[in-house]
């Protein structure tokens, strides 16, 4: 039960973040991968 509540809370936070930054969410991991390839 505790794990389920934590997952739901995290998903809610992610959804809120995605709504606040619709185009920022997918670009952040992509930028990380690109910098990793460069180094």
Backbone as a ProteinNet text record, in pm:
[ID]
protein_1_A
[PRIMARY]
XXXXXXXXXXXXXXXXXXXXXXXXXXXXXXXXXXXXXXX
[TERTIARY]
82.9	0	87.1	194.3	281.3	347.7	393.5	458.5	359.3	235.9	133.3	108.8	99.7	75	191.5	313.1	430.8	432.2	396.6	394.4	289.8	171.6	64.9	108.7	176	221.9	325.5	418.6	521.9	460	363	297.8	224	159.8	87.6	185.6	300.6	401.6	455.4	478.7	528.8	426.6	298.5	193.9	185.5	200	194.3	312	429.6	549.5	535.1	480.3	462.8	363.5	261	161.3	222.3	314.1	377.1	481.3	549.5	653.4	629.4	532.4	496.4	611.6	689.8	796.4	931.1	939	1064.9	1091.4	985.2	1002.9	1082.6	1043.2	1115.9	1255.2	1276.4	1404.8	1513.6	1476.5	1577.7	1656.5	1590.7	1667.2	1746.7	1690.5	1760.7	1889.5	1883.2	1999.9	2105.1	2060.7	2153.2	2225.1	2150.5	2211.6	2312.6	2278.1	2368	2497.5	2488.7	2609.5	2692.9	2628.3	2702	2778.2	2717.5	2784.1	2903.9	2890.2	2997.7	3122.6	3103.5	3218.7	3293.9
-120.2	0	126.2	122.5	240	267.4	161.1	177.9	233.6	183.5	230.4	379.8	422.6	564.3	649.4	600.2	674.6	686.5	577.2	578.5	677.6	674.2	766.5	910.5	935.9	1071.7	1117	1027.4	1061.9	1087.7	1003.1	1021.2	1154.7	1190.2	1317.7	1433.9	1423.3	1529.2	1539	1423.7	1423.4	1484.8	1450.5	1503.8	1655	1702.3	1845.7	1915.4	1853.8	1912	1914.7	1806.6	1799.5	1906.5	1931.2	2032.1	2171.9	2191.3	2322	2345.3	2238	2248	2140	2161.1	2056.8	2018	2115.4	2081.1	2064.4	2102.5	2089.7	1946.7	1867.8	1732.1	1642.7	1629	1536.2	1587.3	1717.4	1771.2	1754.8	1751.9	1741.5	1610.5	1492.9	1368.5	1365.2	1417.7	1419.4	1500.5	1616.3	1700.9	1625.9	1548.4	1470.8	1366	1297.8	1195.6	1259.3	1375	1441.3	1481.6	1536.1	1577.7	1455.6	1344.1	1221.3	1171.3	1183.3	1139	1228.5	1357.6	1451.9	1427.6	1390.8	1378.2	1249.6
0	0	0	77.9	86.4	-48.1	-113.9	-244.3	-346.1	-343.5	-436.5	-417.5	-291.9	-263.9	-314.3	-295.5	-340.1	-492	-561.1	-707.8	-757.8	-697.5	-738.6	-716.7	-603.5	-573.7	-676.3	-710.4	-808.6	-945.7	-984.7	-1114.4	-1118.7	-1009.4	-1003.9	-1018.9	-954.7	-963.7	-1106.2	-1169.2	-1306.7	-1400.9	-1380.3	-1467	-1450.2	-1325.1	-1299.5	-1366.1	-1359.4	-1420.7	-1572.9	-1630.2	-1775.3	-1821.3	-1741	-1777.3	-1769.9	-1675.4	-1660.1	-1769.1	-1810.6	-1914	-2019.6	-2109.3	-2206.6	-2298.2	-2343.8	-2439.2	-2369.3	-2241.4	-2168.4	-2122.7	-2097.6	-2046.3	-2140.9	-2269.7	-2357.7	-2394	-2397.1	-2442.8	-2337.3	-2209.5	-2103.9	-2110.4	-2118.8	-2132.5	-2262.6	-2370.5	-2498.5	-2486	-2418.7	-2401.1	-2319.4	-2219	-2137.2	-2220.7	-2308.5	-2394	-2489.5	-2543.3	-2637.5	-2568.8	-2447.9	-2376.5	-2340.1	-2306.8	-2274.4	-2396.6	-2515.1	-2637.4	-2669.9	-2644.1	-2676.5	-2591.5	-2464.9	-2373.7	-2389.1
[MASK]
+++++++++++++++++++++++++++++++++++++++

